């Protein structure tokens, strides 16, 4: 092994912390599950044409590869769990996830810093979801952080207080548990269940793959429906009630406007020692707004920022808004009466009032 190669966790964290690679999200987990489901439906149609039901010998499963949809479906659930842990740690870095203590060494943190990856993504890289219980416990941990006490299973089956939709039947929970067992066997074992006589093999037929895909997509969507109700403003990668991503820049623009209004009010209410200070603020504020508008127009029209498989526009817009907010926060932090009263020297070029 190359001693200079990156640790897999650090490589993962660096790759998915890149804002141009916005794939570690709940939306992507759901879309991947739906994509696999659509693919399974297509395979079913093809196999049904090639092997009409009336001509099949039993047991019939169509093709060996059909069973491996289980691997993709479990990956979607694991990706969902990873993404929401990363989102929670990004939103509230003070959250403790003792489950992952010991998996991340000091050496790994140093390597992570060298690759400019985040601790939240490093924790996300360390997460494994080998069972439905593990998946539910991670989701319950996140929901509990925002005051949701009912079990994830109760929310999905509609049994929790306040639940309005039954996303899966209670009997489906046990079947979803078996999905993990079935997947783990496919990934790690070659036994009689896959290489024995066809009468003793445990393989999916296309209809079973389609059913499992629908259940997995429904589970992710059901949990996200709860998140849509309880996650606070500013939480990363929120979805709306239709499971479609909310534009994070909309909230940031609202926060910027609110912060700018606060700073404007304090500047106009302060007793400045030098005349023209408020007018300079008005000029600077107008110039900053014009600058942001011009940058937005440039980002929209600069085609080299948006290739077929790569888009740099979002991180540029994000950085522009954050830069302005950082300036305003710094300005606001210095608005204290004591600071203004202590000003005793004229700035260069200024005339005392």
N, C-alpha and C positions, 0 to 999 in steps of 0.2 A: 504494500500500500504506500502511496506517495505521502511522505511525512508532511509535505507542505499543503496537502489537499485540505479543503475546508471540512469542518465537522458537518454532518448532514443537517443538524439543527440550525447551525449558523447559516448554511447555504440556503435552507428553506426560508429562514427569517429574512435574509437579505433579499431574496427573490420576491417574496410577497409583500415586503414593506415598500417596494417600489410603487409609487402611485400610478405609474403607467401600466402596471400589471394588477389591475383591480379584480382579481379572481377569487381571493379568499373572503367571500361574502356569502351570506345566507341565500341571496338571490341566485348566485351561481350554483349553489348546492341544489336548489329547487329546479333550476333550469336544466342542470345535468340529469337529474332524475327524470324530468319530463322528456328530455332528449332520448334517454335510454328506453323509456316507455314507448315512445313513438317508433324507435328502432325495433323493439320487440314486436309491436303490432305489424310492422312491415315484414319482418321475418315470418310471422305467423301466416300472413297472406301468401307469401312465396311458398312456404312449406305446404300449406293447404292446397295450393294449386298443383304442386308436384306430387303430393301424397293425399289424395282425397280421403275423407274420413271413412268412406265405405270400403276402401282398399287397404286399410291399415291393419297390421298385425299388432297384437297387444302383448306386453306393454309397448307403447309407442311414445317416444319423446322428441322425435323430429330430427334433432341434431345435438351432438355433444356440447357445442358451444352455447346452446341456449341456457344451460345451467349457470354459465359464468356471468349472466346478468346479475346474479346475486352479489358478485364481487363489486360490480359497479354501484349497485344500490346501497350496499353497506358503506362504500366510500363516500357516497353522497351524505349519509347520516353522520359519518365521521367528519366530513368537511364542514357540515352545518355546525357541529359542536365546536370544532376548532375555530371557525370564523367568529362565533358569538363570544367565545372566551377572549379572543384577541380584541374584539370590539369593547367588551366590558373593561379589560385592562387598559385599553386606550382611553376610554371615557373616564375611568377612575383608577389611576395607577396605584392607589393605596389598597386596593382589594387584595386579600390574601388567598392564594390557592395552595394550601398546604399539601394537596395531593401531588403536586409536581415538585415539591422540595426534594433535593437530592439528585434530581435528574439533570440539573443545570449547574455545572461546576464554575468556579471562578475563572478558570482557564477559558471555558467556553464563553463566558461573559466578555472577557477581554477580546476574544476573537470576534464576537458579535459587534463590539464597539468599533473594531477595526474595519468591519464591513458596513458600518453605518446602518445596522439593523436595529430594530426596537426590541426591548425586553418582552413586550406583549406578543410580538411575533415569534420570539424564541420560545415562550411558554406554549404558544399555539403549535409550534413544531414538535413539542415533546408529548403532545396528547395522543393517546391511542384509545380507540373505542372498540373493544373486543366483544361487547355484549350490549343488549338493549338496556339492561340495568345501568350500565356505565353511561350510555347516552342520556337516559332519563335523569341520572343523578347530576350530570353536568348542566343540563337544561334547568333542572330544579334549583341548582346553585345560583344560576344567573337570575331566574325569576324571583327567587327568594331575596336577592339583593334589592329588589324593587317592591318588596312587600307581598308577593304572591306566595301563599302558603299551601294551597291545594296541590296535590301531586300532579305530575305531568300526565299520567295516565287518566286521571279524573277529568282534566281539561280536555283531553283528546276524545274521551268517550261521552262528554257532555254531563258528567256527574258532579262537577265542581260547582259551587255556588257562583252564580254569575255567568256560567258557561251558556252559550246560546246555540252552539252547533255541535253535533256528534260527527267527529272527523273519522273515527274508526269505531267498530263495534268492540265490546269487551273481549269477545272471543278472538279478535284479531291480534290482541296483545301477545298471547301465547304463540300465535303463528309468526309474529314479527320476531319473537325471541328465537324461534327456530331458524329464521333467516340468517342470523349471525352464526349459529352452529353449523348450518349448511355451508355458508361462505367460508368459515374457518377450515372446514374439512377439505373444500376444494383447493384452498390456497396452500395448505400444509401437508396434505395426505394423499397417497395413491393406494387405496385399499379396495376391498371387494365392492364397495359402493360405487366405484367408478370403473373398475377393471374386471369385475366378476361377470357372470352370466347376465344377460339382459333382464332376466326375471328377478334378480336380486339387486340390481343397480338402483341408486337413488339419484335420478336425474329429473330435471324440470322439462315439462313440455311447454310449448309457447304460451298456452293459456295461463299456466302457473307463473311464468315470467311476467306476463302482462298484469296479472293480479298483484304480484309483489311490487311491481313498479307503481301501481296505483296506490297501494298502501303506503309506500315510502313517501311518495309525493304528498299524500294526504297528511301524513304525520308532520312533515316539515311545514306544510302550509298551516296546519292547525296550531303548531307551536308559534309560528310567526304571527298568527292572528292574535294570540295572547300578547306577544311582544308589541304589536302595533297599538295595543290598548294601554300598556303600562310603561313602555320605555319613554324616558323624558326627552325633551327637546335637546338636540345636540348629540344624542347617542349615535354612534357611527352606523352607517349602512342600514338605516331603518327602512322598512317596507310599509306600504299603505295597506288598507284593508283588502285590496285586490292582489296583494303579494307582489307589488311592483315597487321598484326603488324610488324613494323620495330623493329629490335633488339636494345634496348636502350644502350646495352653494346658496340655496334660497335662505336657509337658516342663517348662514354666515352673513349674507347681505343684510338681513333683518338685524342681526346683532351689531353689525357695523353702523347701520343707520341709528340705532338706539344709542350706541356709545358716542357717536359723533354729536348727537343731540345733547347728551349729558355734558360733554366737553364744551360745546358751544354755549350752553347755559351758564356754566361756571366761568368761562372767559368773559362773558358779557356782564356777569354779576361781580367780577373782581374789581378791586380798586387799583388800577395799574398806575405806576409812577410816571410812565412815559406816554405821552399822547400818541395816538395812532396805532396802539397795540391791537385793539379790536379790529381796526381796518386791515392791519397786516394779517390777522387771523382769517378775516373774510377772504382776502386775496389768496392766502395759502389754501384755504378750504376749497375755494372754487377751482384753483389750479389742480389740487389733488383729485377732485371729482372728474375734472376734464381729463386728467391723466389716466384714471381708471377706465373711463369711457373709451379713450383712444386705444388703450391696451386691449380692451375687450374686442373692439372692432378689428384690431390687428390680428389677434388670436383667431377670430372667426374666419378671416380671409387668408391667413398664411397656410397655404395648402401643405407645405412641407412639415407642418406640425401634426398632420393627420394622414398617416399612410393607411394602407389597407388593413394591416394587422397591428397597428401601433398608433396610439393617440396621446400626444403630450399636452393637449389643450386643457384638460381638467387640472393637472397639477400646476400649470402656469396660472390659471385663474385662481386657484386656491392660494398660491404663494402671493399673488398680487393683493388679494383681500386680507390675508394674514399680515402682510407687511404693513398695510395701512392701519389695521387694528393694533398691531404692536406699537406703532408710533403714537396712536391715540391713547392707549393704555399708559404708556410712559408719560405722556403729557398729563393725563388725569392724575397719575400718582404724585405729581409735583404740585398739584393744586391744594396747597394748605395755606392757611392764613399766616402761619409762622414763617413759611418760606417767602411769601410775598412781602411780608413786613421786613424781612432781613435784607432785601435787595438794597444795596447802598451805592452801587457803582453803575454808571451809565453804560449801556452796551455800545459797541463801536458804531459811530455814526449817528447815534440817537441824541435827541435834544430833550433835556429835562422839561417836564410839564410845568 
